[in-house]
Amino acid sequence: MRKSPSIFRVSRYMALAAIVTMSISACNLLPDDTTETPTSTPPPTPTIADGYGTLSAVKSITTQDIPGFGQIEIDLGVAAAAFFDGVDYNSFITAGGVTCETLNMTLNENNSYTFTPTSTEPSGIDFSGNPDWTVAGDGVVPAFSHTTNIGFPTAGAVTSSTTVTKANGYTLSIANVSGADSVLYMIAGVIVTEPGNSTSHTFSAADLANIGTGPSVVQAAAYKMESAEYGGKTFYFVNEKVVTQSVTIE
């Protein structure tokens, strides 16, 4: 039985780096004496403090300035899943094998599941259709298959400055957004949530006071959710479009 989205109780936001640091290069701020630019950073993904699992499919577009080439876009399809016992939402449990679009996801040491680009799938998962999930089941998590029917939201490119001056605050803006339940805005791990029709958020100097300086990224993640019941247990499915831009934090 499928439920239409209503009010989702979100306890915290997990970047994919927090659930698997070894699978995708996170954006750790680099020393001031290096010119290296982060090539990718895990997108922020909502985790729901309810039910028995959150499964997220993410279309990620990163815009970078490459010397000699100008701005280029890197398109990736990634996925993450976390399962719970229905009581403790700070610890993950196993759910057997998990696939997204028939591709096997990696079970990490903390019992989360992820899929990130590989040598055989350099662009990650093809999300040209509705994401299809299969969970083998384990313990309190039943076996099930689910195809989302909500589609993906759209989000335009980041239009903000590529320089973030901490003392002045920073307005993170995107060209457009549609079809989203909410939009997450993130600078160097500082994350805020805005309504689904939002195209910007202004971070104050106080918001940015504790972040580092150097090369980094800013991100906007538009997402929508649906829920479904399997074995009498509720699971949440997130479809997300995230846009990322390289910046320098001063």
Secondary structure, 3 states (H helix, E strand, C coil): CEECCCCCCEEEEEEHHHHCCCCCCCCCCCCCCCCCCCCCCCCEEEEECCCCEEEEEEEEEEEEEECCCEEEEEEEEEEEEEECCCCCCCCCCCCCCEEECCEECEECCCCCEEECCCCCCCCECCCCCCCEEEECCECCECCEEEECCCCCCEECCECCCCEECHHHCEEEEECCEECCCEEEEEECCEEEEEECCCCEEEECHHHHCCCCCEEEEEEEEEEEEEEEEECCEEEEEEEEEEEEEEEEEC
